[in-house]
Amino acid sequence: MFSSPTSSRTLATATLKGAGLIDSDTRMRDATADKPGGRKGASKIRTHRTRPIDAYKEPHGPGRASMLAARTQPGGASDILTIRGASTVGRLRRNAVTLAVTGAPSKAHAVPVKAVEVWREFVNRRWNPESRFLNLERMMDDPEIQKHNLLPPGAPSSSVREASVLFKLASHLRPAVQTLSLANNNISSGQLLSTLAHYLPKLANLSLQNNNLKVWRDIDFISGRKGKLEHLRELILLGNPLRELEIQNGRGDKYKSDMARRFTSLIMLDQEAIATIAFDAPGPSSTPVTEKRATATTFPYDMRPPFITGVEDSIVSNFLVRFFPLFDDQRAALLDVYHPSATFSFSCNTTIPSRARIQGLHVSKDMPNQRKLDWGLWLNNGSRNLNRMGGGVDKVVNSLHLGSEEAIRAMSTLPKTKHDVSGSPEKFCIDAWPVGQGENLKLFISLHGQFIEEPSQGIRSFDRAFVLAPAPPGSRAKLNGWDVMVLSDQWSVRAYSTHDAWHPGPMRVQAGDAMPTQQLTGSTLTSSLIPANARAQLEHTISTFSEAQRNLIMQICERTGLTAKYAVDCLQNNAWVFDRAIANFEQVKGALSRDAFL
C-alpha cells in the first residue's frame, strides 16, 4: 500500500521538527516541484534583466528588481540564494541561479543595489552647482561604474536607455545645468545623444571632445530642428573624425558654416569664435528712453555713376555697340574679334535676388513671360558655377573654353538673346579702366545689365567681364574693322532684378522704407552721360530755377535724355515728383518727337 505525497510530506516534517532541524512554524515544501506529482508550475517571470528606466520609476511603486530582492534577502542561518543580476546592477544573464555554499562569507553583490541610485550618486558626485557644470567625462573609468557593471554612453553594448537615464537625472539638478562635458567617452553614434535636447533644452555649453562621431547625421540628432539646443553658445568637437576630416580636406570654412547653420545661437566652436555680422546692441540705461530713434533706410555710401577712365569713351562704346548686335543675331561673326588663344566661360546663378523676391518680379502679372524661362537650357550646356559644380576636375576644365573657335562653338549652344544697348542705355552699367602697363597694357570692361531671352521673351540679368587688347595691324580683328580683340570673356547669367540697383544716389536698405528724393551733386554731374556741350547749355537754361528743382531737372535729363524744356514740362505736370515724372515719361516716350531729346 502506497502512501500519498501529502502524508509523506507530513511525516518528514514531524521528524525534522523533532530533531530540531527546522522551526516548529516552518512548513516543508517540495524541493523539486511546487505542485503535487512533481509538475513544475509555469513561471510568470519572463526575464531577470533589469531595465534602467524601470529602476528609475521604482520610487513610485515596487519594480521587478525590488520584488526579486525581497525574495533573496539572507536571513538567519539559511543558505543564501541569489539570482545573478536580477537585483544587482549591470549586464544581466538569463536564468543564472547560484546556490551559495552554507557558511561561505557573504559577497557585496548579494545585497541588491538599484541601478538608478548608483547613477544618481554618480551624477551628484560629478555636479558642480557653483559653476553649473556637469562633468561626465571618462565615465567608463569611474570606479563605481565599473564596480556595479554599469554601461555608460559610449561603452560597448550601451544603448540610448542608459543615456536617457543620465540626462533625466541631470535635468533634476538645481540650479539648471549650463555646461555639460561628455568628452573622452568613445561615443560613436549621435543616437545616444538623441534625448539630450529633450531633458536639457537650455544647455549653453557642450563638449563632445575626443569622441568618435563620424558623420553629419550624428550631429543632426542634437540639431537641425525646432527645439534642438536652441540656446547652445559653445560646442567643442575637437578629436572627432567628422571635424578632423573636414579640416584635413581643406573644408574648414564649410565645416564652420554648416555648424553655424545647425546651431544658430552658436558663438564659439572648437574654442574659436565664430565670425558673425551683427549690429551693436545698445547697453542698458537707467534713464527710460521715450524718443523713437530713426531706423536707417540707406547705406552709408551712395551709388556712384558708371565711370570710364584711362581710355577714350569711343573705344568702349564702339566695341559694345558692335559686339552685342552680333552676339544676339550672328554669333559666328564674332570669330574675328576673339584672339586665337582667348578664353570664354559662362555661369548661372539661379537664386532669385532678395530685392526681386520682395518686389515679386518673377511672379508678377505684369511680367508673365518670367514664368516661361527655363534654366535647364543653360545648366545643361556647361555652366561653370564652381560653387555648385559636380563631376570632378574634368567638368571644371571642360567648361572653360580655350580658343576663338571653341568660344564661338560654346556660345552657339546657348539660348538666343536680345540686348537693347542703344535703345535703353539706363538699363546697363559700364565701368572700364586699363590694366597692366607698357606693351602688356590691357583694357578691362565690367558690364552689368539685362537681356531678353528668346523665344520665351522673359528677362534675365547678367554681369559680363571682358579683357581686351589692341588689335595688331594685319590681325584678323583689325582686318575686319575691330580696334580691339577679346582675350577673356566671363559671363554670369542671373535671375532678373531691376536696373535701379546701380542708379546713382542713396542705396536703399533692403525692404526698407521708400527712398527719399535723389539729389545729384556737382561731382555727379561731371560724370554724367550728357555730352559736355549739351550740359553747358542745359545748366544755363535751368539757371533760373531753385537748386532743388535744378537737381530734379538734371536727373530727368540724365535718366531720359530729354531736353531741358521737355524735362521741365514733365516735372511740372507731375507736381515735381521724380518717380511720377519717370513713370509718365515711360508711358508717352514712344509718341515724342526727335526734338524732345538731347
Summary of the structure (lengths in Angstrom):
residues: 598
radius of gyration: 41.8
end to end distance: 140.1
largest distance: 146.7
contacts: 1550
relative contact order: 0.06
helix: 37%
strand: 15%
